[in-house]
C-alpha cells in the first residue's frame, strides 16, 4: 500500500514548494494508480481525490478484496461507476475466502471498454480448492495483458486480443485441488491462440511427476 496514492514515497516532492506541487497536479499520469482496500478506511475518499487529479487518463486500479465484504465492494464499485472514469488496468488481490461470484461482480461493475491489463492474484493457495471462477473473453474486448497468480480460471471462449500471458504458481493451485485437473492449464493456453509473449513461473510440474501425457498446444505467434 506504500506505493499508491498519498502513501507513495514520491508524494513528498509536492511538499517542496508551491511550484513543484502545481507541476505534479498538472501531470495527470502521476495520479492514475489507485489502491482500494477495506484495510484503510480512507481509501475510497483518497481514490475520489486521485481520480479527479487523473482527469481523462485511464486509471490503474489495485483492488484488495482480502477481508472485504459485499457491502464494501458494492460501495466501492458504485463510486467507480459514478465517477465515469476509464479503467485501463486492474490488479485484483483476493484469498480463498473470497467467492468467485464476488470477484465476478467486482469485474463486471467496471467499464471494461478500454481495459487492457488484468491481474488476478490469490495469496492463499491452500484455501482455494473450492473456489473456481470463469473468465468470459466477451467481457474483456480490449484485454491484451493477463496475469494469473495462485489460481487458474476457466476460460469460456478464446481471448483473441490477448498478446501477453503470465502464469504464476498455477501448479501449487492445481495440486491443492487435484492433479488430474492439470489438463485445465493446457485448456486455458488453448484459449489464447494469438499470444506473443508467455511467462511461466512454477506453472507446470516436471514431466516425471505428470500423471498424464502432456498435451500439445499450438501458439503460432509466440515470440518469447
C-alpha positions in Angstrom: 0.0 0.0 0.0 3.0 2.3 0.3 3.3 2.6 -3.5 -0.1 4.2 -4.2 -1.8 7.5 -3.7 -0.9 9.7 -0.8 1.2 6.8 0.7 3.6 6.8 -2.2 7.2 8.0 -1.5 7.2 10.4 -4.4 4.3 12.4 -3.0 6.9 14.2 -0.8 8.1 16.2 -3.9 4.7 18.1 -3.8 5.7 19.4 -0.3 8.9 21.2 -1.5 7.2 24.3 -2.8 4.1 25.7 -4.5 5.6 25.4 -8.0 6.6 21.7 -7.6 3.2 21.0 -6.2 1.5 22.6 -9.2 3.7 20.7 -11.7 2.7 17.4 -10.0 -1.0 18.4 -10.0 -0.8 19.2 -13.7 0.7 15.9 -14.6 -2.3 13.6 -14.6 -0.4 10.4 -15.2 1.1 10.7 -11.6 -2.3 10.1 -10.1 -3.7 7.2 -12.0 -2.5 4.3 -9.8 -5.1 3.9 -7.1 -5.4 1.4 -4.2 -8.8 0.4 -2.9 -8.8 -1.7 0.3 -11.0 -2.2 3.3 -7.8 -2.2 5.4 -7.6 1.6 5.1 -10.9 3.3 5.9 -9.9 6.4 4.0 -9.0 4.6 0.7 -12.3 5.5 -1.1 -12.1 9.1 -0.1 -8.5 9.2 -1.3 -9.5 7.5 -4.5 -12.0 10.2 -5.3 -9.3 12.9 -5.0 -6.9 10.9 -7.1 -9.2 10.2 -10.0 -10.2 13.8 -10.1 -6.5 14.7 -10.4 -6.0 11.9 -13.1 -8.6 13.7 -15.2 -9.0 11.8 -18.5 -6.1 9.5 -18.1 -7.0 5.8 -17.8 -6.9 4.5 -14.2 -4.9 1.6 -12.9 -7.0 0.2 -10.1 -5.4 -2.0 -7.4 -8.3 -3.8 -5.7 -7.7 -5.6 -2.4 -10.6 -7.9 -1.7 -9.0 -9.6 1.2 -11.1 -9.0 4.3 -13.7 -7.2 2.1 -17.4 -7.9 2.5 -20.0 -7.5 -0.3 -21.3 -4.2 1.2 -17.9 -2.6 1.0 -17.3 -3.9 -2.5 -20.7 -2.6 -3.6 -20.0 0.8 -2.2 -16.6 1.0 -3.9 -17.7 -0.1 -7.3 -20.8 2.2 -7.2 -18.4 5.1 -6.6 -16.1 4.0 -9.5 -19.1 3.7 -11.9 -20.5 7.1 -10.8 -17.0 8.7 -11.5 -17.3 7.8 -15.1 -13.5 7.2 -15.2 -11.9 5.0 -17.8 -10.1 2.0 -16.3 -7.1 0.8 -18.2 -5.8 -1.8 -15.9 -6.9 -3.8 -12.8 -4.8 -5.7 -10.3 -7.2 -7.7 -8.1 -5.9 -9.3 -4.9 -8.0 -12.0 -3.2 -7.7 -15.0 -0.9 -9.5 -18.4 -0.6 -12.3 -16.8 1.4 -13.5 -14.6 -1.5 -16.1 -16.3 -3.6 -15.9 -16.4 -7.4 -19.2 -14.7 -7.5 -17.9 -11.6 -5.6 -14.9 -11.5 -7.9 -17.1 -11.7 -11.0 -19.4 -9.0 -9.7 -16.4 -6.8 -9.0 -15.1 -7.1 -12.5 -18.5 -6.7 -14.2 -19.1 -3.5 -12.3 -16.2 -1.8 -14.1 -16.2 -0.1 -17.5 -14.1 -2.6 -19.5 -14.2 -1.0 -22.9 -10.6 0.1 -22.6 -9.3 -2.4 -20.1 -6.0 -3.6 -21.5 -4.4 -5.2 -18.4 -5.9 -7.6 -15.8 -4.0 -9.3 -12.9 -5.7 -11.9 -10.7 -3.7 -12.7 -7.6 -4.6 -15.2 -4.9 -2.2 -15.2 -1.9 -3.6 -18.2 0.0 -3.3 -21.1 -2.4 -4.1 -23.8 0.2 -7.6 -22.4 0.7 -8.7 -22.1 -2.9 -9.6 -25.7 -3.6 -13.3 -24.9 -3.6 -13.2 -21.7 -5.5 -13.0 -21.7 -9.3 -14.2 -18.8 -11.4 -14.7 -18.4 -15.1 -13.4 -15.7 -17.4 -15.6 -14.8 -20.4 -13.5 -13.2 -23.1 -16.5 -11.3 -24.4 -16.5 -9.3 -21.2 -12.9 -8.1 -21.9 -12.9 -6.9 -25.6 -9.6 -5.0 -25.4 -7.6 -7.2 -23.0 -4.0 -7.5 -24.1 -2.2 -8.4 -20.9 -3.3 -11.0 -18.3 -1.6 -12.2 -15.2 -2.9 -15.2 -13.2 -1.1 -15.8 -9.9 -2.0 -18.6 -7.5 -5.2 -19.5 -9.3 -6.5 -20.7 -12.7 -9.8 -19.5 -14.1 -11.8 -21.4 -16.7 -12.0 -19.6 -20.0 -15.4 -19.8 -21.6 -14.0 -18.9 -25.1 -10.9 -17.6 -26.9 -9.1 -14.4 -25.9 -8.5 -13.1 -29.4 -7.0 -9.8 -28.3 -4.6 -11.2 -25.6 -1.0 -10.8 -26.5 0.8 -11.4 -23.2 0.1 -14.0 -20.5 1.9 -14.5 -17.2 1.1 -17.7 -15.2 2.4 -17.9 -11.6 2.0 -20.7 -9.0 -0.7 -22.4 -11.0 1.0 -25.8 -10.2 0.5 -25.3 -6.5 -3.1 -24.2 -7.1 -3.8 -27.4 -9.1 -2.1 -29.6 -6.5 -4.4 -28.1 -3.8 -7.4 -29.0 -6.0 -6.5 -32.2 -7.9 -3.5 -33.1 -10.0 -5.9 -34.6 -12.6 -7.0 -31.0 -13.3 -3.6 -30.1 -14.7 -5.1 -30.5 -18.1 -7.1 -27.3 -17.3 -3.8 -25.4 -17.8 -3.4 -26.7 -21.3 -7.1 -25.8 -22.0 -6.5 -22.3 -20.8 -3.5 -21.9 -23.0 -5.5 -23.2 -25.9 -7.9 -20.3 -25.4 -5.1 -17.8 -26.0 -4.3 -18.6 -29.7 -2.7 -15.2 -30.6 -0.2 -15.0 -27.7 3.1 -13.3 -28.5 4.6 -13.5 -25.0 4.2 -16.2 -22.4 5.9 -16.1 -19.0 5.7 -19.2 -16.7 6.6 -19.3 -13.0 6.0 -22.6 -11.2 3.2 -23.2 -13.7 3.8 -26.8 -14.7 5.1 -29.8 -12.9 8.2 -31.6 -14.1 7.4 -34.2 -16.8 8.3 -37.1 -14.5 5.6 -36.2 -11.9 2.8 -35.8 -14.5 0.0 -38.3 -14.2 -1.0 -37.9 -17.8 0.6 -37.4 -21.2 1.4 -33.7 -21.9 -0.9 -32.1 -24.4 0.4 -30.2 -27.4 -0.8 -26.6 -27.6 0.0 -24.6 -30.7 0.8 -20.9 -30.3 2.0 -19.9 -33.8 2.6 -16.2 -33.0 4.6 -16.8 -29.8 7.8 -14.7 -29.9 9.2 -15.4 -26.4 
